[in-house]
C-alpha cells in the first residue's frame, strides 16, 4: 500500500513514518506539511492512502478531503489530536479517524480497513496513448501525461523529463477518455487529476495550475465553466 503522510508537524510525520515501518506491506511515498503540498504530490506519488492531519495552515485536512471526495483513491485516514472533528470526517468519506498519539495496533486496524475498501474499488484502467520515437511506434500510459498540446500538425504529450509525438488528435483523445481528460483550450488537454487550481492574471486571462510542472496553460472562456466545475467537485 502506497501512503502519503500529510501533517504540519515534522515530529508527527516522523512518528507516523516509524510506526508504519512496524506495519509491513506499506510504502511511504511522501511526507508533506500542508494540503497544497499534498495536492501537488498526488499525481507524482499516486498514493493509495493519505494519513491526514486536520488542523494545518492554508488548505487544511477537511478542505483537502472535500476536494478528493468521490474518488476511490486515495483513501483518507485522519490523524488528529481533536476528537470533535470525527463526525465531519466521516461525512467527508474518511475510512478511519485516529487520535494522536497514534498507537501501532490502532494504526494496523486502520490500514486493514483501508485495504478492504480498496479491494472493493479496483483501480481505473491505465489507458494508453500511441506515440512514436524515431519513427518507431511506442505506447505511453495516460497516467504519465502532464499535458497535451497540439502544435501545427502534431499532438505533443508532455511528461516528466521528455515529450512524445502522438498519432491521435486531441479530439480523438478527448472522445476516448472523456472522463479523464479535460479541455483547457482548443490546443490543450490535461488529465483531470493534474488540475489543482486556477490563477487569474491582471489582464483577465486565466491560467491552469497543474501538478508536475511549472507550465501554466491558458484556459479559454469557452472552457472555463467546465474547468471550474471540475475543481469544485474535487
N, C-alpha and C positions, 0 to 999 in steps of 0.2 A: 504494500500500500504506500502510495506516494503522499507525503504530508508536508504542508506548508505551515509554519508557525508564525502567528501574527500577534505581536504584543509590544507595547511601547516600553516595557521594562526589560533591559538586557538580562538581568538576573532571572526573571521569569522565563524568558526564552531559553536560557541555558539550562534551567531546571527541567523544562519540558523535554528538551533535547536529550538530557541524561536519562530521564525516565523512559523515553521511547527506545533507547538502546537496550533496556531491560525487557521490552515487549516482544521483540523478534518479528521478522517478516514485515518490517516497515523501512521506508527510505525517506529521511528528512531532506526534501529537495530545496528548501529555502527557509530563511528566518528573517522576518522584516518587522519594522517598528510602527507601521501605521497602515490604514486602509488603502491609501493611494499607492503605497509601495506594493501592497498585496495585489491590487488590480494590475499593476504593471508587471508583476511576476507571474500572473496566472497563465498567460499564453506561453511563456517560455518554460515554466516548470511543470505545467499540466498536472496539478495535484489531484488526488482522489479525495483529500480531506484538508480542511482548514481547521487548525486549532486556534480559535479566535478569541482575543480579549474583547471586552465591550467598551470600556472607558479608555479612549485613545484620542490624542489631538487630531484635528482635521476630520477626515472621514472615519467615524467610529465603527465599532463592530456591528451594531444594529443596522446602520446605514449600508455598510458593505453587504451584510446578509440580505437586505432588501434588494440590492442590485443583482444578487446572484440567485434570487428566488426562482423556482420553477425549473432549475437545472438539475440533472441527475448527478453531475459532478461539477465542482467539488461538493462533497457533503460538508456540513458545518457542525463542529462541536465547540460550544462556547466554554472558555476557561476564565472565570472571573471571581473576584472576591465578594461580589454583591449578589445575594440571593434574590433580591427584589426584581431583577430583570428576567427571572426564569419564565414566567408566563408569556411575556412578549417574545422571548427567544424561541419558544416552541411554536408560537403563531407565525414566526418567520421561517419555519420549516427545519429548525435545528434538529439534528439527530440525538444530541445529548447536551447536558449542561453540567459542567464540572466546577465545583467551588475550590478556590485556592485556600491553602496549599493542596495541590492535587496529589493523591496517593497512587502508587503504581497499580494496585489492584483495581481501583476505580477507573483508571485510565484504560486498563485492559478490557474492562466491561464495555467502555465507550467504543473502543476500537472494534470489538466483536459486533456491536450494534451497527456500526458503520459498514463493516464487511457484509452483513446480512442485507442491508439496504442496497448496497452497490450490486450485489449478486442478483437482486430482483430488478435492477435498472441497468441493463447492459449498455456498453458504450455505443455511440453512433458509429456507423461505418466510416472507415478512414477517409474515403474519397480520393480519387487520383486525377491528376492533370497530366496531359500528354505534351511533352516538350521535346526539344532537340538540342543535342550537344555535338558540335562539329558535324552537323548533318545527320547524326545517328539518333533514332528515337529512344527516349527515356521517359520515365514517369516520375512524378513527384507527388508526395502526399499533400492534400489540401491543408492539413494542419501546419505544414511548414511555411505556408504563404503568409507574408505580412501585408502585401497589397499587390494589385494587378493594374497595370497601366497599358492603355492602347497607345502605341507610338507608331505613326504612319501606317504601314501595312501589317504590323505585328502586335501581339499582346505579350508584354513582358511580365513575368512573375518574379517579384522581389522577395527574397527570403534572407535569413541571416547569412551574410558573407558572400552571397552571389545573386545572380539573376539568370533566368532561363527564358528563351523564346518559346511560346506555346503554339500548338497547332489550332486550338479552338479560339473563336472570337469571344469578346466579352458577353455578347448576347447569348451565345451557346452555353457559356459557363453559368450565366445567371439563370438560364432555364433549367440547367442540370442540377444546380444546387440553390434553389430559391430560398430555402430556409437557413442557408449557411453563408451566403454571400449577400452583401448589401451594396447598392449602387450609391456612390457619393456624387459622381459627375458622369457626363456622357463617356468620359475616357477612363474612369476609375471604378473598380470594385474592391471591396475589402472583406475578409472573413468577419462575420459578425462578432466573434469572440475577441477580435483585435481592437474593436472600437471601445474606447474608455471615456471619451468626453469630447467637448467642442470648445473652440476658442474664437470669439468674435473680435475682429480687428477694427481699428478706428474708422476705416473706410466702409465698414458694414459687411465685408466678406467674412464668411465663417469657415474655419479650418477644423479638420477632424484630428483628434489626438488618438494615436494608435500605440499599442504595446509593441515593443521590439524594435522601434525605430524612432529617430528624431524627425523624420519626414512627416509633415502635416498637410495632406492633400485638401484641396478646397472642396466644400460641399455646395452644390448648386442650389438655387432657391427652389427648384422643382423637387429635389430630393430631400431637402432639409426636414419637412414634416415627418417623413418616414424614419429618418435618422434619429430625430428627437424622440419619436415614439419608441424606437428600439431601446434607446438609453433609459427612458422612463420605466420600461418593462424589465430592465436589467439583463 
